[in-house]
Amino acid sequence: MDHLRYAGASPEAQRAAFLDIVWSDPLVREALLQARRLDLPHWRIVSGALYNSVWNALTGPPSGYGIKDIDLFYFDPADLSWEAEDTMIVEGAEIFSDLPIAVEIRNEARVHLWFEKRFGQPYPPLSSCEEGIDRFATKTHAVGIRLEADGGYDLYAPYGLDDIFSFRVVPNRSLDNRATHETKAARAKAAWPELTIIPW
């Protein structure tokens, strides 16, 4: 199996391959379909469930291998209370109850309220889910997808898809998030030894 067969391909070819792989994965497909039912504002499934599923498809492990949880972002600046976010989490727990992996739902409009306490540095408020993806500690992880009402995809990958298809974990220094990059990179390398880790 040539796991690098899409590395260096055109952006159009990589986009087509990415969408085909994630839609063919039963876990991701079901998560997308159920997320659309939840009808969150400006939502996206992001990060690990996507790029891990691509790596699985290209190296052979089964669906869900190496995926800790499924991250579902939404953006609702109208209500920044924990109670409002928790209501969405509870509703989501019911909708996603049949999935074998937990779905973690977060209102990205609230990240600046808890980020410093958790990670030790300030975090400017976000204006969208996409801006949050832009700031991920690792460029390779910066990908999000939404299933539209008409069945089409809204794919957001600000740094492109070549790092994913090249099995290359690349730091994003837009924030001083070295510890997160290194922790996630080490965990990924243990699951997919094909990866090349670019140091901070």
N, C-alpha and C positions, 0 to 999 in steps of 0.2 A: 504493500500500500504506500503510495507516494503522498505523504502528508503535506508536502510543500507544493502540491501541483497548482495551487492558485497563487502562490507567492509571486509577486512582481507582475501579476496580470493587470489588465486595465481596470480602472475604478468601476467601469460598467460591468465587466465580467465578475469582479469581486462582489459587487452588490448583488448581482443575480445569483451567484453561488451562495452567498450569505443568506439571502432570503429563502432560497430553496432548502438549504440545510436546516434553518431554524423552523421553517414551517413543516418540514418532514419529521422533526423531532416531536414525539407525542407529548412530552412534558411541556415544551415551550408552546406548542400549538394549543393545548388545552388551557394553559395559563393565559394566553392572549385572548382566547375566546371568552373565558370567564371574566377577565379584566374588562373587556368591552361591556359585559353585562353589568358590571359594577357602576359604570358610567361616571367615573371620577373626572374632574376637570383637568384637562391638559395632561393626561396620564401617559406613562411609558413604562414598559418593562425594560430594565437596564442591566448592564454589566454581566456578572458571572453566568447567569442562566443562558445568556446568549453566546459569549465567546467560549465558555466551557463546552457548550453543546457543539459548536463548530469543531473544537479540538477533539471531542469524542468521535464525531462523524468521520474525521480525517485520520484518526489513529486506531479506532476499533472498539473502545469501551462502550458499554450500553448507555442508553439515555439516562440522564441524571447522575452519572458518575462524576464525582468531584464537586458537585454543586451543593453548597451548604444551605442556601435558601434562594428564593426568587425575589428580587428587589422590584417593587412596584412603586414608582414615584408618581405623585400628582402635584399640582400647583394650585393652591387656593389661598390667596392673600386676604380674602374677605373675613376669614375667621382663623386667627392664629392660636386659638386656645388648644390646650392638650385634649380637652373634652371633645372638640370637633374632630380632631384627628383620631382619637380613640373610637369614636362612633364609626368612622370609616374602617378602622382595623377590625372591629367586631363584625361589621357587615361583611367584610372581606373574608373573615375566618369561616363564615357560613358558606359563602360562594365557593371558596377554594378548598372546602373540607375534603373533597375526593382526591386532591392531588397528594402524591407521596412525599412531597417536599414543602415545607412551610413557605408562605408568601409574606414578606415583610413590607408593609405599606407605610409610606412616609409622605407627609406634606412638605415638599421642598421649600415652601414659603416660610417654614418654621425653623429651618436648620440653624440659622444664626442664633436662635434662642438657646440652643443646647450644645453647639459644637465646641465652644471654648472650654466648657466644663469637662467635656469628654476627651478632647484632644489637646487642650492646653494652649490654644492660640485663638485669637479672634477670627471671625468668619463673616465677611460682609454679607448683608442680606442679598438673596437671589431675586432675580426678576423673572425666572422661568426654570422649568426642569432642565432645559437645554443648558442654561448657564451652570447649573450644578454638575452636569455631565462634563462640561468644559474643565471643571476644576478637579476631576478625579485625580488621585495621586499617581495613577499610571495611565498613560495615553492609550495603551492597549485595551484598557477596560472601558474607555469612553465611548459607549455605544448604547443606544436606546431605540426601542421600536414600539409603535402603536398600531393596532389593527383598526382601520377606519370602518365606518358604517357600511361602506360599499364593498368591503372585503379587501381593499387595497392596503398598502403598508406605508406608514410614515417612518422612515429610517433616519436616525440622526447619528452621525459618526464624524465628529468635528476633526479628528486627526486621520480619517480614512480607515480602511479595513486591512491594509497591507501588514501591519504589525500582527494582527490576529492570524492572518493566513501564513505569515512568515514565522509563526511560533516565537515571537520576539516580545518580551515584556519590557516596555520602555517607560522611564519615569516622566512625570509631568511636573515641572518645577514651578507651576503657576502659584502654588502655595508651598510652604515649607512642610511637606507631608512625607518626609523621608521614611519615617517609621512604618507608616501604612504601606507604602510601596514595597519596602523590604519584607514585611510580614506576609503580604499577599503574594509576592513573587516567590518566596520560599515555599509557601503552601502549594502554589501552582506547580512549581518545579518537582515537588515530591509526587504529584499526581500525574504530570505529563513531563517525563524526563527529556522529551524532544525539545523543550523550551530553551531559548537563550535569554538570560536575564541581563539586561543592561543596568549597571550599577548607578546609583544616585549620583 
